[in-house]
Amino acid sequence: QVQLVESGGGLVQPGGSLRLACAASGFTFRWYAMNWYRHAPGKERELVAAITTTGGSTKYADSVKGRFTISRDNAKNTVYLRMNSLKPEDTAVYYCNAVWGDNVYWGQGTQVTVSS
């Protein structure tokens, strides 16, 4: 059974940090590119960060460049999103996503709220 389980979300003050984790099971994790998306109320779903199978290449949305870092540990079947200097506009449900050809899997999401 394929599972992507996100964790690490919560309430944080502006300027704070969080690290999200997404633990994968039920498929060959190292074959899959991994992505983090977010969806805020009233907004389109946004691709926040992406990482290739080996972690050799990453890309980021302009809105998070220099503040967020995506990484992966293929030995632990886990992808991470380190989020620094958080802003209220980062508030959203964050989802991890795995892609290999036509195979696409989604996690259930974790809420991140940035508020004082």
Secondary structure per residue as TSV (DSSP state, phi and psi in degrees):
chain	resnum	aa	ss	phi	psi
A	1	Q	-	360.0	125.1
A	2	V	-	-73.8	131.9
A	3	Q	E	-139.8	138.8
A	4	L	E	-126.0	117.9
A	5	V	E	-120.8	111.3
A	6	E	E	-85.2	151.3
A	7	S	E	-152.2	166.9
A	8	G	-	101.6	-3.9
A	9	G	-	-72.7	173.6
A	10	G	E	159.9	-165.7
A	11	L	E	-99.3	129.9
A	12	V	E	-141.0	149.5
A	13	Q	-	-77.5	154.7
A	14	P	T	-54.0	138.3
A	15	G	T	89.2	-9.7
A	16	G	-	-82.0	-176.2
A	17	S	-	-132.8	152.8
A	18	L	E	-143.7	155.0
A	19	R	E	-124.3	117.3
A	20	L	E	-89.1	147.9
A	21	A	E	-129.8	149.1
A	22	C	E	-133.6	110.8
A	23	A	E	-94.4	127.1
A	24	A	E	-107.0	146.9
A	25	S	E	-154.4	158.3
A	26	G	S	87.9	1.7
A	27	F	S	-152.5	169.1
A	28	T	-	-82.7	92.0
A	29	F	G	-53.4	-42.8
A	30	R	G	-67.9	-12.5
A	31	W	G	-83.1	-14.6
A	32	Y	S	-103.7	132.0
A	33	A	E	-68.2	145.8
A	34	M	E	-122.5	143.1
A	35	N	E	-135.2	154.3
A	36	W	E	-115.6	128.9
A	37	Y	E	-116.3	162.9
A	38	R	E	-140.0	153.8
A	39	H	E	-139.3	115.3
A	40	A	-	-103.2	150.2
A	41	P	T	-56.3	131.0
A	42	G	T	80.1	3.1
A	43	K	S	-122.4	161.9
A	44	E	-	-72.6	151.9
A	45	R	-	-63.7	139.2
A	46	E	E	-125.0	133.5
A	47	L	E	-76.3	118.7
A	48	V	E	-91.9	-46.2
A	49	A	E	-157.0	151.1
A	50	A	E	-139.8	149.8
A	51	I	E	-142.7	140.6
A	52	T	-	-76.7	176.3
A	53	T	T	-59.4	-38.6
A	54	T	T	-93.4	-7.5
A	55	G	S	85.1	7.1
A	56	G	-	-75.1	-16.9
A	57	S	-	-139.7	139.0
A	58	T	E	-134.8	158.8
A	59	K	E	-146.7	157.6
A	60	Y	E	-138.9	151.7
A	61	A	-	-65.6	147.8
A	62	D	T	-57.5	-32.4
A	63	S	T	-68.2	-17.1
A	64	V	T	-121.0	-3.1
A	65	K	T	-56.4	134.8
A	66	G	T	84.6	-9.6
A	67	R	T	-116.7	-33.5
A	68	F	E	-109.2	148.0
A	69	T	E	-135.2	124.4
A	70	I	E	-97.6	141.5
A	71	S	E	-150.1	166.9
A	72	R	E	-145.3	153.5
A	73	D	E	-127.1	100.9
A	74	N	T	-68.8	-22.7
A	75	A	T	-71.5	-27.1
A	76	K	T	-105.0	1.9
A	77	N	T	52.9	45.1
A	78	T	E	-136.9	140.0
A	79	V	E	-117.3	145.8
A	80	Y	E	-123.3	157.9
A	81	L	E	-136.8	108.1
A	82	R	E	-89.0	126.3
A	83	M	E	-121.7	115.6
A	84	N	-	-112.8	164.9
A	85	S	S	48.8	49.1
A	86	L	-	-65.7	145.5
A	87	K	-	-121.1	156.9
A	88	P	G	-54.7	-33.0
A	89	E	G	-72.2	-5.3
A	90	D	G	-82.8	-7.1
A	91	T	-	-61.6	124.8
A	92	A	E	-178.2	171.3
A	93	V	E	-89.1	128.2
A	94	Y	E	-104.0	131.3
A	95	Y	E	-121.7	140.4
A	96	C	E	-97.7	156.0
A	97	N	E	-145.2	135.0
A	98	A	E	-118.5	134.6
A	99	V	E	-134.5	129.8
A	100	W	E	-146.5	102.4
A	101	G	T	60.2	-125.4
A	102	D	T	-85.4	-2.2
A	103	N	E	-87.6	118.8
A	104	V	E	-134.1	127.7
A	105	Y	E	-127.0	149.5
A	106	W	E	-127.8	146.8
A	107	G	-	-85.4	179.8
A	108	Q	-	-87.8	-12.3
A	109	G	-	95.6	153.7
A	110	T	E	-137.0	135.3
A	111	Q	E	-80.8	131.4
A	112	V	E	-118.7	124.0
A	113	T	E	-124.1	123.2
A	114	V	E	-111.2	110.6
A	115	S	-	-159.3	148.3
A	116	S	-	-95.0	360.0
